[in-house]
Amino acid sequence: MQFLVNDTPSERIDIFVTRQVPELTRSRVQSLIKSGDILLNNKPTKPKQTVSNGDTIDVKFPTQNLSPLSHRTSPSM
């Protein structure tokens, strides 16, 4: 999943990604950043890094968690 930052005031990358993918908690986003699964302009970053217009953010979900919804369970029938 990739995001291009446009018309956004400077804000932390963890907050930006959480707003773009509301299924992910900020804590989960921070973990993905620390593990290198979220890149800023194709480089590893830190949760406190600010993003600016024109930046590219790549989000990769680890194999066991293919999507942000994989942690949810379906109701029993």
DSSP file (Angstrom, degrees, kcal/mol; ACC not computed):
  #  RESIDUE AA STRUCTURE BP1 BP2  ACC     N-H-->O    O-->H-N    N-H-->O    O-->H-N    TCO  KAPPA ALPHA  PHI   PSI    X-CA   Y-CA   Z-CA
    1    1 A M              0   0    0      0, 0.0    58,-3.4     0, 0.0     2,-0.4   0.000 360.0 360.0 360.0 135.2    0.0    0.0    0.0
    2    2 A Q  E     -A   58   0A   0     56,-0.2     2,-0.4     2,-0.0    56,-0.2  -0.969 360.0-166.6-131.1 143.0    1.4    3.4   -0.9
    3    3 A F  E     -A   57   0A   0     54,-2.8    54,-3.0    -2,-0.4     2,-0.5  -0.977  10.2-152.7-127.3 140.5    0.5    6.9    0.0
    4    4 A L  E     -A   56   0A   0     -2,-0.4     2,-0.6    52,-0.2    52,-0.2  -0.965  24.8-129.4-108.6 125.8    1.6   10.2   -1.6
    5    5 A V        +     0   0    0     50,-3.0    49,-3.6    -2,-0.5     2,-0.3  -0.657  40.4 162.6 -80.0 118.5    1.5   13.1    0.9
    6    6 A N        -     0   0    0     -2,-0.6    -2,-0.0    47,-0.2    47,-0.0  -0.993  59.1  -3.6-136.2 142.4   -0.4   16.0   -0.7
    7    7 A D  S    S+     0   0    0     -2,-0.3    -1,-0.1     1,-0.2    -2,-0.0   0.834  93.1 133.0  47.4  41.8   -2.1   19.1    0.8
    8    8 A T        -     0   0    0     -3,-0.0    45,-0.3     3,-0.0    -1,-0.2  -0.982  57.1-126.4-123.9 128.0   -1.2   17.9    4.3
    9    9 A P        -     0   0    0      0, 0.0    42,-0.1     0, 0.0    -3,-0.0  -0.365  52.7 -76.5 -64.4 154.6    0.3   20.1    7.0
   10   10 A S        +     0   0    0     40,-0.1     2,-0.3    43,-0.0    42,-0.2  -0.284  70.0 154.5 -54.7 130.4    3.5   18.6    8.5
   11   11 A E  E     -D   51   0B   0     40,-0.8    40,-2.8    -3,-0.1    -3,-0.0  -0.968  48.6 -76.3-152.0 164.6    2.6   15.9   11.0
   12   12 A R  E  >  -D   50   0B   0     -2,-0.3     4,-2.3    38,-0.2    38,-0.3  -0.310  37.8-126.4 -64.0 145.7    4.2   12.8   12.4
   13   13 A I  H  > S+     0   0    0     36,-3.0     4,-2.6    33,-0.3     5,-0.3   0.867 108.8  55.9 -63.2 -36.7    4.2    9.8   10.1
   14   14 A D  H  > S+     0   0    0     33,-1.4     4,-1.7    35,-0.2    -1,-0.2   0.887 110.4  45.1 -65.0 -36.2    2.5    7.5   12.7
   15   15 A I  H  > S+     0   0    0     32,-0.3     4,-2.0     2,-0.2    -2,-0.2   0.906 112.4  51.9 -70.8 -42.3   -0.4    9.9   12.9
   16   16 A F  H  X S+     0   0    0     -4,-2.3     4,-1.8     1,-0.2    -2,-0.2   0.940 111.9  45.1 -59.7 -48.7   -0.6   10.3    9.1
   17   17 A V  H  X S+     0   0    0     -4,-2.6     4,-2.6     1,-0.2    -1,-0.2   0.892 110.3  54.8 -65.5 -39.0   -0.7    6.5    8.5
   18   18 A T  H  < S+     0   0    0     -4,-1.7    -1,-0.2    -5,-0.3     6,-0.2   0.880 109.1  48.3 -61.8 -37.2   -3.3    6.0   11.3
   19   19 A R  H  < S+     0   0    0     -4,-2.0    -1,-0.2     1,-0.2    -2,-0.2   0.863 114.2  46.1 -69.3 -35.3   -5.5    8.6    9.6
   20   20 A Q  H  < S+     0   0    0     -4,-1.8    -2,-0.2     1,-0.3    -1,-0.2   0.833 124.3  31.8 -76.1 -33.4   -5.1    6.9    6.2
   21   21 A V    ><  +     0   0    0     -4,-2.6     3,-2.2    -5,-0.2    -1,-0.3  -0.741  69.0 177.8-125.5  80.2   -5.7    3.4    7.5
   22   22 A P  T 3  S+     0   0    0      0, 0.0    -1,-0.1     0, 0.0    -4,-0.1   0.662  74.0  72.4 -63.5 -15.4   -8.1    3.7   10.4
   23   23 A E  T 3  S+     0   0    0     -3,-0.1     2,-0.4     2,-0.1    -5,-0.1   0.705  88.9  75.5 -69.6 -18.7   -8.2    0.0   11.0
   24   24 A L  S <  S-     0   0    0     -3,-2.2     2,-0.1    -6,-0.2    -3,-0.1  -0.784  80.8-133.8 -96.5 135.9   -4.7    0.2   12.4
   25   25 A T     >  -     0   0    0     -2,-0.4     4,-2.4     1,-0.1     5,-0.2  -0.446  24.6-114.4 -77.5 160.4   -4.0    1.6   15.8
   26   26 A R  H  > S+     0   0    0      1,-0.2     4,-2.5     2,-0.2     5,-0.2   0.883 119.1  54.7 -62.7 -36.6   -1.3    4.2   16.3
   27   27 A S  H  > S+     0   0    0      2,-0.2     4,-2.0     1,-0.2    -1,-0.2   0.911 108.1  48.4 -61.9 -42.9    0.6    1.6   18.4
   28   28 A R  H  > S+     0   0    0      2,-0.2     4,-2.4     1,-0.2    -2,-0.2   0.905 110.7  51.2 -64.2 -41.8    0.4   -0.9   15.5
   29   29 A V  H  X S+     0   0    0     -4,-2.4     4,-2.4     1,-0.2    -2,-0.2   0.917 108.6  51.5 -61.7 -43.1    1.6    1.7   13.1
   30   30 A Q  H  X S+     0   0    0     -4,-2.5     4,-2.5     1,-0.2    -1,-0.2   0.894 109.4  50.4 -61.0 -39.6    4.6    2.5   15.4
   31   31 A S  H  X S+     0   0    0     -4,-2.0     4,-1.9     2,-0.2    -1,-0.2   0.909 109.9  50.0 -64.2 -42.2    5.4   -1.2   15.5
   32   32 A L  H  <>S+     0   0    0     -4,-2.4     5,-2.6     2,-0.2     6,-0.9   0.883 111.3  49.4 -64.0 -38.2    5.3   -1.5   11.7
   33   33 A I  H ><5S+     0   0    0     -4,-2.4     3,-1.4     4,-0.2    12,-0.4   0.947 111.1  48.8 -64.3 -48.0    7.6    1.6   11.4
   34   34 A K  H 3<5S+     0   0    0     -4,-2.5    -2,-0.2     1,-0.3    -1,-0.2   0.811 110.2  51.4 -64.1 -30.3   10.1    0.2   13.9
   35   35 A S  T 3<5S-     0   0    0     -4,-1.9    -1,-0.3    -5,-0.2    -2,-0.2   0.478 118.3-111.0 -86.4  -1.1   10.2   -3.2   12.1
   36   36 A G  T < 5S+     0   0    0     -3,-1.4    -3,-0.2    -4,-0.3    -2,-0.1   0.621  85.4 120.6  85.3  12.7   10.9   -1.5    8.8
   37   37 A D      < +     0   0    0     -5,-2.6    23,-3.4    -6,-0.2     2,-0.5   0.537  69.0  56.4 -88.3  -6.5    7.5   -2.3    7.3
   38   38 A I  E    S-B   59   0A   0     -6,-0.9     7,-0.5    21,-0.2     2,-0.4  -0.991  73.7-171.0-123.6 123.2    6.7    1.3    6.8
   39   39 A L  E     -BC  58  44A   0     19,-2.4    19,-2.2    -2,-0.5     2,-0.6  -0.875  16.7-147.6-115.2 145.3    9.1    3.4    4.7
   40   40 A L  E >  S-BC  57  43A   0      3,-2.7     3,-1.0    -2,-0.4    17,-0.2  -0.961  88.4 -15.7-111.2 116.8    9.3    7.1    4.1
   41   41 A N  T 3  S-     0   0    0     15,-3.6    -1,-0.2    -2,-0.6    16,-0.1   0.903 129.2 -55.8  53.5  44.1   10.7    7.9    0.6
   42   42 A N  T 3  S+     0   0    0     14,-0.3    -1,-0.2     1,-0.2    15,-0.1   0.677 119.8 103.4  65.1  21.7   11.9    4.3    0.3
   43   43 A K  E <  S-C   40   0A   0     -3,-1.0    -3,-2.7     0, 0.0    -1,-0.2  -0.972  79.0-101.1-131.8 147.6   14.0    4.6    3.6
   44   44 A P  E     +C   39   0A   0      0, 0.0     2,-0.2     0, 0.0    -5,-0.1  -0.284  48.5 179.2 -58.9 152.9   13.4    3.3    7.1
   45   45 A T        -     0   0    0     -7,-0.5    -9,-0.1   -12,-0.4    -7,-0.1  -0.762  25.9-106.8-143.4-174.0   12.1    6.0    9.5
   46   46 A K    >   -     0   0    0     -2,-0.2     3,-1.9     1,-0.1   -33,-0.3  -0.894  31.7-112.8-121.8 153.9   11.0    6.6   13.0
   47   47 A P  T 3  S+     0   0    0      0, 0.0   -33,-1.4     0, 0.0   -32,-0.3   0.796 115.6  54.6 -57.1 -29.8    7.5    7.1   14.3
   48   48 A K  T 3  S+     0   0    0    -36,-0.1     2,-0.1   -35,-0.1     0, 0.0   0.542  79.7 118.4 -84.1  -5.4    8.2   10.8   15.3
   49   49 A Q    <   -     0   0    0     -3,-1.9   -36,-3.0   -37,-0.1     2,-0.3  -0.361  62.4-131.4 -61.6 135.2    9.4   11.7   11.8
   50   50 A T  E     -D   12   0B   0    -38,-0.3     2,-0.3   -37,-0.1   -38,-0.2  -0.655  14.2-141.1 -89.7 147.8    7.3   14.4   10.2
   51   51 A V  E     -D   11   0B   0    -40,-2.8   -40,-0.8    -2,-0.3     2,-0.3  -0.756  15.5-165.1-104.8 154.7    6.0   14.0    6.6
   52   52 A S    >   -     0   0    0     -2,-0.3     3,-2.2   -42,-0.2   -47,-0.2  -0.886  38.5 -70.8-133.2 163.1    5.7   16.8    4.1
   53   53 A N  T 3  S+     0   0    0    -45,-0.3   -47,-0.2    -2,-0.3     3,-0.1  -0.295 120.3  28.9 -54.3 134.9    3.9   17.4    0.8
   54   54 A G  T 3  S+     0   0    0    -49,-3.6    -1,-0.3     1,-0.4   -48,-0.1   0.208  88.4 130.8  96.4 -14.3    5.5   15.2   -1.9
   55   55 A D    <   -     0   0    0     -3,-2.2   -50,-3.0   -50,-0.2     2,-0.4  -0.392  48.6-142.2 -70.0 150.1    6.7   12.5    0.5
   56   56 A T  E     -A    4   0A   0    -52,-0.2   -15,-3.6    -3,-0.1     2,-0.5  -0.959  11.5-164.1-114.9 132.6    5.9    8.8   -0.4
   57   57 A I  E     -AB   3  40A   0    -54,-3.0   -54,-2.8    -2,-0.4     2,-0.5  -0.973   1.2-163.5-119.3 124.5    5.0    6.4    2.3
   58   58 A D  E     -AB   2  39A   0    -19,-2.2   -19,-2.4    -2,-0.5     2,-0.5  -0.925   3.0-164.8-107.9 128.7    5.1    2.6    1.6
   59   59 A V  E     - B   0  38A   0    -58,-3.4     2,-0.5    -2,-0.5   -21,-0.2  -0.963   5.7-175.3-116.1 121.6    3.2    0.3    4.0
   60   60 A K        -     0   0    0    -23,-3.4     7,-0.1    -2,-0.5    -2,-0.0  -0.969  15.4-145.8-117.6 127.1    4.0   -3.4    3.9
   61   61 A F        -     0   0    0     -2,-0.5     5,-0.0     5,-0.2    -2,-0.0  -0.796  28.2-111.5 -91.8 129.5    2.1   -5.9    6.0
   62   62 A P    >   -     0   0    0      0, 0.0     3,-1.8     0, 0.0    -1,-0.1  -0.162  34.5-103.1 -55.4 154.8    4.1   -8.8    7.3
   63   63 A T  T 3  S+     0   0    0      1,-0.3     3,-0.5     3,-0.1    -2,-0.1   0.839 121.7  51.8 -52.5 -41.9    3.1  -12.2    5.8
   64   64 A Q  T 3  S+     0   0    0      1,-0.3     2,-0.4     2,-0.1    -1,-0.3   0.712 115.4  44.4 -71.5 -16.9    1.2  -13.4    8.8
   65   65 A N    <   +     0   0    0     -3,-1.8    -1,-0.3     1,-0.1    -2,-0.1  -0.675  68.3 169.1-124.3  75.8   -0.8  -10.1    8.8
   66   66 A L        +     0   0    0     -3,-0.5    -5,-0.2    -2,-0.4    -1,-0.1   0.719  67.3  15.2 -65.8 -22.0   -1.7   -9.6    5.2
   67   67 A S  S >  S-     0   0    0     -3,-0.1     3,-1.5    -7,-0.1     4,-0.2  -0.954  80.4-106.6-146.1 165.4   -4.1   -6.8    5.9
   68   68 A P  T 3  S+     0   0    0      0, 0.0     3,-0.4     0, 0.0    -2,-0.1   0.689 118.3  56.6 -66.7 -15.2   -5.0   -4.4    8.7
   69   69 A L  T >  S+     0   0    0      1,-0.2     3,-1.8     2,-0.1    -3,-0.0   0.465  75.5  97.3 -93.4  -2.1   -8.2   -6.5    9.2
   70   70 A S  T <  S+     0   0    0     -3,-1.5    -1,-0.2     1,-0.3    -4,-0.1   0.691  76.7  60.6 -65.3 -18.6   -6.4   -9.8    9.8
   71   71 A H  T 3  S+     0   0    0     -3,-0.4    -1,-0.3    -4,-0.2     2,-0.2   0.607  86.2  94.8 -82.8 -11.1   -6.6   -9.4   13.6
   72   72 A R    <   -     0   0    0     -3,-1.8     2,-0.3    -4,-0.0    -3,-0.0  -0.551  66.7-142.9 -84.3 145.5  -10.4   -9.3   13.6
   73   73 A T        -     0   0    0     -2,-0.2    -2,-0.1     3,-0.0     3,-0.1  -0.802  15.9-120.6-105.3 149.4  -12.4  -12.4   14.2
   74   74 A S        -     0   0    0     -2,-0.3    -1,-0.0     1,-0.1     0, 0.0  -0.614  37.0 -98.9 -86.8 149.0  -15.7  -13.1   12.5
   75   75 A P        -     0   0    0      0, 0.0     2,-0.1     0, 0.0    -1,-0.1  -0.308  40.8-106.1 -66.2 149.2  -18.8  -13.6   14.6
   76   76 A S              0   0    0      1,-0.1    -3,-0.0    -3,-0.1     0, 0.0  -0.461 360.0 360.0 -73.7 146.0  -19.8  -17.2   15.4
   77   77 A M              0   0    0     -2,-0.1    -1,-0.1     0, 0.0     0, 0.0   0.406 360.0 360.0-105.9 360.0  -22.9  -18.5   13.6
